[in-house]
Amino acid sequence: MFDEELYVSYFENLAIDSKDINHTESGKSFFYIDEPDDTEEFDNALRDSATSPVFLLTADQGEFADAQSNNHTQEISGQFYVLARTGDLLSRKQARKLCLPIIIQFLAKMKKDAGRKAILPGKNVTFTIDKVPYQKVGPMNTQWYGYTVWYTFTCPLAFTVSSSSWRTIT
């Protein structure tokens, strides 16, 4: 099962490994947005960002399915943003031009990790590039522009009745 801690950890590790995002403890450029409807949470993350571009990951949502078989799955749908700060050196168009290739690199790495069973260690998590929507965003916190993208992971789900959870099982 793909829980919130694993979800956030996977993307934070991508941000640490990315030369473009370059997230470190002293130079934060990855932020998890737990309440995506709270614009103040976005503003606080962008204010706290030490570097540009920045990677914002929003809380996931999901769906359980059985495809009318014994193969149960959990679909995790999420969204992330890659934004660059505009100002003296960078226009809106330049910020977006900087961000889109980074998003493509993250999607490519996600696809590669899915093939290596590295998204959820040892589990067959699928991620396909099939009409993955993205759109321009900004201004956010007055000077941040870039793109957001939506994606879906599908992973196997152990779907059995556990005797430790019930007083009686009939």
C-alpha positions as CSV (number, residue, x, y, z in Angstrom):
1,M,0.0,0.0,0.0
2,F,1.2,3.5,-0.9
3,D,0.9,5.7,2.2
4,E,1.5,9.4,2.6
5,E,4.9,9.1,4.1
6,L,6.2,6.9,1.2
7,Y,4.6,9.3,-1.3
8,V,6.3,12.4,0.1
9,S,9.6,10.6,0.6
10,Y,9.7,9.4,-3.0
11,F,9.2,12.9,-4.4
12,E,11.5,14.6,-1.9
13,N,14.3,12.1,-2.9
14,L,13.7,13.0,-6.6
15,A,14.0,16.7,-5.7
16,I,17.3,16.0,-3.8
17,D,18.6,14.0,-6.8
18,S,17.6,16.5,-9.4
19,K,20.4,18.9,-10.4
20,D,17.7,21.4,-11.6
21,I,15.8,21.5,-8.3
22,N,18.8,20.9,-6.1
23,H,16.9,20.5,-2.8
24,T,19.1,20.4,0.3
25,E,18.6,20.9,4.0
26,S,20.2,24.3,3.8
27,G,18.7,25.2,0.4
28,K,15.1,24.1,0.5
29,S,13.4,23.9,-2.9
30,F,11.0,21.0,-2.2
31,F,7.8,21.6,-0.3
32,Y,4.8,19.3,0.5
33,I,1.5,21.1,0.4
34,D,-0.8,19.1,2.7
35,E,-3.9,21.2,2.1
36,P,-4.0,22.1,-1.6
37,D,-7.0,24.3,-1.2
38,D,-5.1,26.6,1.3
39,T,-3.4,29.2,-0.8
40,E,-1.5,30.4,2.3
41,E,0.3,27.1,2.4
42,F,1.6,27.7,-1.2
43,D,2.6,31.3,-0.3
44,N,4.5,30.1,2.8
45,A,6.4,27.5,0.8
46,L,7.4,30.0,-1.8
47,R,8.4,32.5,0.8
48,D,10.6,29.9,2.6
49,S,12.2,28.7,-0.7
50,A,15.9,29.3,-0.7
51,T,16.4,28.6,-4.4
52,S,14.6,28.8,-7.7
53,P,13.2,26.7,-9.4
54,V,11.1,25.1,-6.7
55,F,9.1,21.8,-6.6
56,L,5.8,21.8,-4.8
57,L,4.0,18.5,-4.2
58,T,0.4,18.5,-3.2
59,A,-1.4,15.9,-1.1
60,D,-2.5,12.8,-3.1
61,Q,-5.9,11.4,-3.5
62,G,-6.8,7.9,-4.5
63,E,-9.1,5.2,-5.6
64,F,-9.4,1.4,-4.9
65,A,-10.3,-0.9,-7.7
66,D,-10.7,-4.6,-8.3
67,A,-11.3,-4.6,-12.1
68,Q,-13.9,-7.3,-11.3
69,S,-11.1,-9.8,-10.5
70,N,-8.8,-10.8,-7.7
71,N,-6.3,-8.2,-8.8
72,H,-7.0,-5.3,-6.4
73,T,-5.2,-2.0,-7.0
74,Q,-4.8,1.4,-5.4
75,E,-4.6,4.3,-7.8
76,I,-2.9,7.4,-6.4
77,S,-3.5,10.6,-8.3
78,G,-1.4,13.6,-7.5
79,Q,-0.2,17.0,-8.7
80,F,3.1,18.8,-8.6
81,Y,4.3,22.2,-9.6
82,V,7.7,23.4,-10.9
83,L,8.0,27.2,-10.5
84,A,10.7,29.7,-11.1
85,R,11.0,33.2,-9.5
86,T,10.8,36.1,-11.9
87,G,12.5,39.4,-11.4
88,D,15.4,41.3,-12.8
89,L,17.0,38.4,-14.6
90,L,14.0,36.2,-15.5
91,S,10.7,37.1,-17.3
92,R,7.5,35.0,-17.1
93,K,8.2,33.4,-20.4
94,Q,11.7,32.5,-19.4
95,A,10.5,31.1,-16.1
96,R,8.1,28.8,-17.9
97,K,10.7,27.9,-20.5
98,L,13.0,26.8,-17.6
99,C,10.3,24.8,-15.8
100,L,8.7,22.7,-18.6
101,P,11.9,20.6,-19.3
102,I,12.3,20.0,-15.6
103,I,8.8,18.6,-15.5
104,I,9.6,16.3,-18.5
105,Q,12.7,15.1,-16.6
106,F,10.6,14.3,-13.5
107,L,8.1,12.4,-15.6
108,A,10.8,10.5,-17.4
109,K,12.4,9.6,-14.0
110,M,9.1,8.5,-12.6
111,K,8.5,6.2,-15.6
112,K,12.0,4.8,-15.3
113,D,11.6,4.2,-11.6
114,A,8.3,2.4,-12.2
115,G,10.0,0.0,-14.6
116,R,12.7,-0.7,-12.0
117,K,10.1,-1.1,-9.1
118,A,11.8,1.8,-7.4
119,I,8.7,4.0,-6.7
120,L,7.5,1.7,-3.9
121,P,10.4,-0.6,-3.2
122,G,9.8,-4.1,-4.4
123,K,6.3,-3.4,-5.6
124,N,5.1,-3.2,-9.2
125,V,3.9,0.4,-9.3
126,T,2.8,1.4,-12.8
127,F,3.1,4.9,-14.2
128,T,2.3,5.5,-17.8
129,I,2.6,8.7,-19.9
130,D,-0.8,8.6,-21.5
131,K,-2.4,12.1,-21.7
132,V,-0.7,13.4,-18.6
133,P,-2.3,16.9,-18.3
134,Y,-0.2,20.0,-17.5
135,Q,-0.9,23.7,-17.5
136,K,0.7,27.1,-17.0
137,V,0.5,28.6,-13.5
138,G,1.3,32.0,-12.1
139,P,1.6,34.4,-10.7
140,M,1.9,32.7,-7.4
141,N,3.1,34.8,-4.5
142,T,3.4,37.6,-7.0
143,Q,6.6,36.5,-8.8
144,W,6.5,32.7,-9.3
145,Y,5.6,31.2,-12.7
146,G,5.8,27.7,-14.2
147,Y,3.7,24.6,-14.8
148,T,1.7,22.1,-12.8
149,V,1.1,18.5,-13.9
150,W,-1.3,15.7,-12.8
151,Y,-0.2,12.1,-12.8
152,T,-1.5,8.7,-11.5
153,F,0.4,5.7,-10.0
154,T,-1.3,2.3,-9.9
155,C,0.0,-0.3,-7.4
156,P,-1.1,-3.7,-6.1
157,L,-3.3,-3.7,-3.0
158,A,-3.5,-6.6,-0.5
159,F,-7.3,-6.8,-0.1
160,T,-8.1,-9.4,2.5
161,V,-10.0,-9.6,5.8
162,S,-7.5,-9.5,8.7
163,S,-8.5,-11.6,11.7
164,S,-6.6,-9.1,13.9
165,S,-9.1,-6.4,12.9
166,W,-12.3,-8.2,13.8
167,R,-13.8,-10.0,16.8
168,T,-15.6,-12.5,14.6
169,I,-15.1,-13.4,10.9
170,T,-18.0,-15.3,9.3
